[in-house]
């Protein structure tokens, strides 16, 4: 079987953002079972996909990264595209991808195309004649879909997103989401069946040992993604003070790239802004827990899955723990600031509880996040699609 991926970035199991690492892990498992091709947008300073996984690959440069192209002509072009597309989709409308998709159909001749993430649905017309599976990684409008142009512009953009979902999602043969919650939301928006493709993650060879770490909590994320700077500020300003009132030596580390938006948090007591940390295992080995609730966005929480896979317990809320509902003490769920602080304090005060939570987290991740099982699930759904078309 030949499977073509269409993605807004290069899949990479060690990517610094969740979507890239998830798709990298999935592609690695699928490559052992099928021939893979890929058409993707290449971001500045992004690694090229591992050639061992891809029999055919093409990329077009993405010019929407901050600082990549800030000319007046570029901004006018984005505003012009914004007439008919939501702003984030307009930024990902790169006409250079269209001839690459045509080449993929003529040269690679895929049996099916996996179109990944909402902003890539606009390319479905150029895959007409090829069976398509669209996987929305959130639930329609992505969490970082804000325009930054004020409330009126955001309301207009939300209307464009509703129209975009109705128009483009109808073109896919199969719709998928990453969690049951997001699938339910998409069913309501589209009036169609929406399947769930479980998250996938490569497990490290060995876990870390949170019981041996200092009383330190970690929040991890790419701060270009709107929910992450929002959550980091909330934790630093509203949750950490409760923790330090009971445990003055407790720290909150904020790790992840594009940290400029959270720089003001650096001056708060007990907060340390690390920026991008290349060695994730070394970072997780230095913390007692990951403190990662979210207050906006949808989809699967890769930061929490990463912690669980390394054997680090997580404290989160219901929204932040989607797709990572491991049993306590691997995952502790609370909704208010004091509850989150109390959940963190129980682990910070007890190395034994943190160690037990880490062991349970690792077992859960091994059972639930295997890329091989997710690849088999995806292939089964593709087989069903191809049989129905025949």
C-alpha positions in Angstrom: 0.0 0.0 0.0 1.2 3.5 -0.8 0.2 6.3 1.6 0.8 10.0 0.9 1.1 12.4 3.9 0.2 16.0 3.5 1.4 18.0 6.5 2.0 21.6 7.5 5.5 20.8 8.8 8.1 18.1 8.7 7.1 15.0 10.8 9.9 14.3 13.3 9.7 12.1 16.4 12.0 14.5 18.3 10.3 17.7 17.0 10.0 20.4 19.7 6.2 20.6 19.0 3.6 18.0 19.7 2.2 17.6 16.2 5.6 17.0 14.7 6.6 14.4 17.2 3.3 12.6 17.0 3.3 12.4 13.2 7.0 11.4 13.3 6.3 8.5 15.6 3.3 7.4 13.5 5.2 7.6 10.2 8.0 5.5 11.6 5.5 2.7 12.5 3.7 3.0 9.2 6.9 2.8 7.2 7.4 -0.8 8.4 4.0 -1.7 6.9 3.5 0.5 3.8 5.3 2.7 1.3 5.2 6.3 2.4 5.3 9.6 0.5 5.1 13.1 1.8 4.3 16.6 0.6 4.9 19.2 3.4 5.7 22.7 4.2 9.3 23.3 5.4 9.8 25.8 8.2 13.0 27.7 8.8 15.5 25.7 11.0 13.3 22.6 10.8 14.9 19.2 10.2 14.2 17.4 6.9 12.1 14.2 7.4 14.1 11.0 7.8 14.6 9.7 4.3 14.5 6.1 5.6 10.7 6.5 6.1 9.8 8.1 2.8 10.0 6.6 -0.6 8.9 9.9 -2.1 9.1 13.4 -0.6 8.7 17.0 -1.7 8.6 20.2 0.3 7.7 23.8 -0.2 9.1 26.6 2.0 6.7 28.1 4.5 7.0 31.9 4.6 4.6 32.5 7.5 7.0 32.0 10.4 7.6 35.1 12.5 10.4 37.2 11.0 10.6 35.0 7.9 8.9 37.5 5.7 7.6 40.7 7.3 7.5 42.9 4.2 4.5 45.2 3.5 3.9 43.1 0.3 3.7 39.9 2.3 1.3 41.4 4.9 -0.9 42.7 2.1 -0.9 39.3 0.5 -2.0 37.7 3.8 -4.8 40.2 4.3 -6.0 39.6 0.7 -6.2 35.9 1.3 -8.0 36.6 4.6 -11.0 37.7 2.6 -12.1 34.1 2.1 -10.0 32.0 4.5 -9.4 32.2 8.2 -6.2 34.0 8.9 -4.2 30.9 10.0 -5.4 28.9 7.0 -4.5 31.9 4.8 -1.0 31.8 6.2 -0.8 28.1 5.2 -2.1 28.7 1.7 1.1 28.2 -0.2 0.4 27.8 -4.0 3.8 26.1 -4.4 2.3 23.0 -2.8 -0.2 22.5 -5.6 2.2 21.3 -8.3 3.9 19.1 -5.7 0.6 17.3 -5.0 0.1 16.8 -8.7 3.6 15.3 -9.0 2.8 13.0 -6.0 -0.3 11.7 -7.7 1.5 11.2 -11.0 4.8 9.8 -9.7 4.1 8.2 -6.4 0.5 7.2 -7.2 -0.8 6.9 -3.7 -3.6 4.5 -2.7 -4.7 7.0 0.0 -3.7 10.5 1.3 -3.5 11.3 5.0 -4.2 15.0 5.3 -3.0 16.2 8.7 -4.4 19.2 10.6 -7.2 21.7 9.9 -5.1 24.2 7.9 -4.3 21.6 5.3 -8.0 20.7 4.5 -7.9 23.6 1.9 -5.7 21.4 -0.3 -8.3 18.6 -0.6 -9.6 19.7 -4.0 -6.1 19.0 -5.4 -6.3 15.4 -4.3 -9.6 14.8 -6.0 -9.6 11.2 -7.3 -7.4 10.0 -4.5 -9.1 8.6 -1.3 -8.5 11.0 1.5 -8.4 10.8 5.3 -8.5 14.2 7.0 -7.2 14.2 10.6 -8.1 17.3 12.7 -5.6 17.5 15.6 -7.9 19.7 17.6 -11.6 20.3 16.8 -12.0 22.7 13.9 -10.4 26.1 14.6 -6.9 25.5 16.0 -6.1 27.0 19.4 -3.6 29.4 17.9 -6.2 30.8 15.4 -6.5 34.2 17.0 -5.8 37.1 14.7 -4.1 39.5 17.1 -6.1 42.3 15.5 -8.8 42.7 18.1 -12.1 41.3 19.2 -14.0 42.3 16.0 -11.4 40.6 13.8 -11.5 37.5 15.9 -15.3 37.3 15.6 -15.0 37.6 11.8 -12.3 35.0 11.8 -14.4 32.6 13.8 -17.2 33.0 11.2 -14.7 32.2 8.5 -13.5 29.1 10.4 -17.1 27.8 10.6 -17.5 28.3 6.9 -14.1 26.7 6.2 -14.9 23.6 8.2 -18.3 23.1 6.5 -16.8 23.7 3.0 -13.5 21.7 3.1 -14.2 18.9 5.6 -17.0 17.7 3.4 -14.4 16.9 0.7 -12.6 14.2 2.8 -13.7 10.6 2.5 -13.0 10.0 6.2 -12.7 12.4 9.1 -10.6 11.7 12.2 -9.9 13.4 15.5 -7.3 12.6 18.2 -9.7 12.4 21.2 -13.3 11.4 21.9 -14.1 15.0 23.0 -12.8 16.5 19.8 -14.6 13.8 17.7 -17.9 14.7 19.4 -17.3 18.4 18.7 -16.5 17.8 15.0 -19.6 15.6 14.6 -21.7 18.5 15.8 -20.0 20.9 13.4 -20.0 18.7 10.3 -23.0 16.4 10.8 -20.7 13.5 9.8 -19.2 10.5 11.4 -15.8 11.3 13.0 -13.4 8.5 14.0 -10.7 8.7 16.6 -7.1 7.9 15.7 -5.3 7.4 19.0 -2.2 9.5 19.9 1.2 7.9 19.4 4.6 8.5 20.9 8.0 6.8 20.9 8.8 5.6 24.4 12.4 6.3 25.6 14.5 3.3 26.3 14.4 3.9 30.0 12.4 6.1 32.4 13.7 8.8 34.6 13.3 8.8 38.4 11.1 11.7 39.7 11.5 10.5 43.3 15.1 11.5 43.1 14.5 15.0 41.7 14.3 18.2 43.7 10.9 19.7 44.6 10.5 21.2 41.1 7.5 21.3 38.7 7.9 21.7 34.9 5.6 23.2 32.2 6.8 22.5 28.7 5.5 23.8 25.4 6.1 25.8 22.2 5.1 29.4 23.1 4.0 30.3 19.6 1.0 28.1 20.4 -1.6 30.3 22.1 -2.7 28.1 24.9 0.9 27.6 26.1 1.9 31.2 27.1 -1.6 31.6 28.6 -1.1 28.5 30.8 2.5 29.4 31.7 1.4 32.8 32.9 -1.6 31.3 34.9 0.7 28.8 36.6 3.4 31.3 37.5 1.1 34.1 38.7 -1.8 32.2 40.3 -0.9 28.6 41.1 2.8 28.8 42.1 2.1 31.3 44.9 -0.2 28.7 46.6 2.6 26.1 46.3 5.3 28.3 47.6 3.2 29.5 50.5 3.3 25.9 51.8 6.7 25.0 50.3 9.0 28.0 49.8 11.8 26.1 48.1 9.5 24.8 45.3 10.3 25.9 41.8 8.4 26.1 38.5 10.5 25.6 35.4 9.1 26.9 32.0 10.8 25.2 29.1 10.2 25.4 25.4 11.1 27.4 22.3 9.9 30.9 21.3 9.9 32.0 25.0 9.9 35.7 24.2 6.2 36.0 25.1 6.8 34.6 28.6 10.0 36.6 29.4 8.2 38.8 32.0 7.6 35.7 34.1 11.3 35.3 34.7 11.2 37.9 37.5 8.6 36.1 39.6 9.8 34.2 42.7 10.5 30.5 42.1 10.1 30.8 38.3 12.9 29.8 35.9 12.4 30.4 32.1 14.7 27.9 30.3 13.9 28.4 26.6 14.4 25.5 24.2 16.1 22.5 25.9 17.5 20.0 23.3 17.8 17.1 25.7 14.3 16.3 26.8 15.3 13.3 28.9 17.9 15.4 30.8 15.2 18.1 31.5 12.6 15.6 32.7 15.2 13.9 35.0 15.4 17.2 36.9 11.8 17.6 37.9 9.4 15.9 40.3 6.3 16.4 38.2 4.9 18.1 35.1 2.3 20.7 35.9 0.4 21.2 32.7 -3.2 22.3 32.8 -4.6 24.2 29.9 -7.5 26.7 29.6 -8.0 26.8 25.8 -7.5 24.6 22.8 -8.3 21.1 21.8 -6.5 18.0 20.7 -4.1 15.7 22.4 -1.7 17.0 25.0 1.7 15.8 23.7 3.6 17.5 26.6 1.7 15.3 29.1 2.1 12.2 27.1 5.9 12.9 26.9 6.1 13.2 30.7 4.2 9.9 31.2 6.3 8.1 28.6 9.4 9.2 30.6 7.9 8.1 33.9 7.1 11.5 35.3 3.7 12.1 37.0 1.4 14.9 35.7 -0.9 17.4 37.4 -3.4 18.9 35.1 -7.1 19.8 34.5 -9.7 18.0 32.4 -8.9 20.0 29.3 -5.2 19.6 29.7 -5.4 15.9 30.3 -7.3 15.0 27.1 -5.9 11.7 25.7 -3.7 11.2 28.8 -6.2 10.0 31.5 -3.8 7.7 33.3 -4.9 6.6 36.8 -3.7 8.5 39.9 -1.0 9.2 41.0 0.3 9.1 37.4 -2.2 11.8 36.5 -3.9 14.1 39.1 -6.8 16.2 37.8 -8.0 19.4 39.4 -9.9 22.4 38.0 -9.2 25.3 40.3 -5.9 27.0 41.3 -5.8 25.7 44.8 -6.7 22.2 43.7 -3.9 22.2 41.1 -1.5 23.5 43.8 -2.5 20.8 46.2 -2.1 18.1 43.6 1.4 19.4 42.9 2.3 19.7 46.6 1.4 16.0 47.3 4.1 15.0 44.8 6.6 17.7 45.7 6.4 16.7 49.4 6.6 12.9 48.8 9.4 11.5 46.7 7.8 8.1 47.3 4.5 9.1 45.8 6.3 10.8 42.9 8.2 7.5 42.2 5.0 5.4 42.4 3.2 7.9 40.1 6.2 7.7 37.6 6.1 3.9 37.5 2.4 3.9 36.8 2.8 6.6 34.2 5.4 4.6 32.4 3.3 1.4 32.3 0.2 3.4 31.1 2.2 5.0 28.3 3.7 1.7 27.2 0.2 0.2 27.0 -1.7 3.2 25.4 0.7 5.2 23.2 2.4 2.5 21.1 3.0 3.8 17.6 2.6 0.2 16.3 -0.9 -0.1 17.6 -1.9 3.3 16.2 -0.4 2.4 12.9 -2.4 -0.8 12.8 -5.5 1.1 13.7 -4.9 3.6 10.9 -4.2 0.9 8.3 -7.4 -0.9 9.3 -9.4 2.3 8.7 -7.7 2.8 5.3 -8.5 -0.8 4.3 -12.2 -0.2 5.1 -12.2 3.0 3.1 -10.6 1.4 0.0 -13.0 -1.6 0.2 -16.0 0.7 0.3 -14.7 2.6 -2.7 -14.1 -0.6 -4.7 
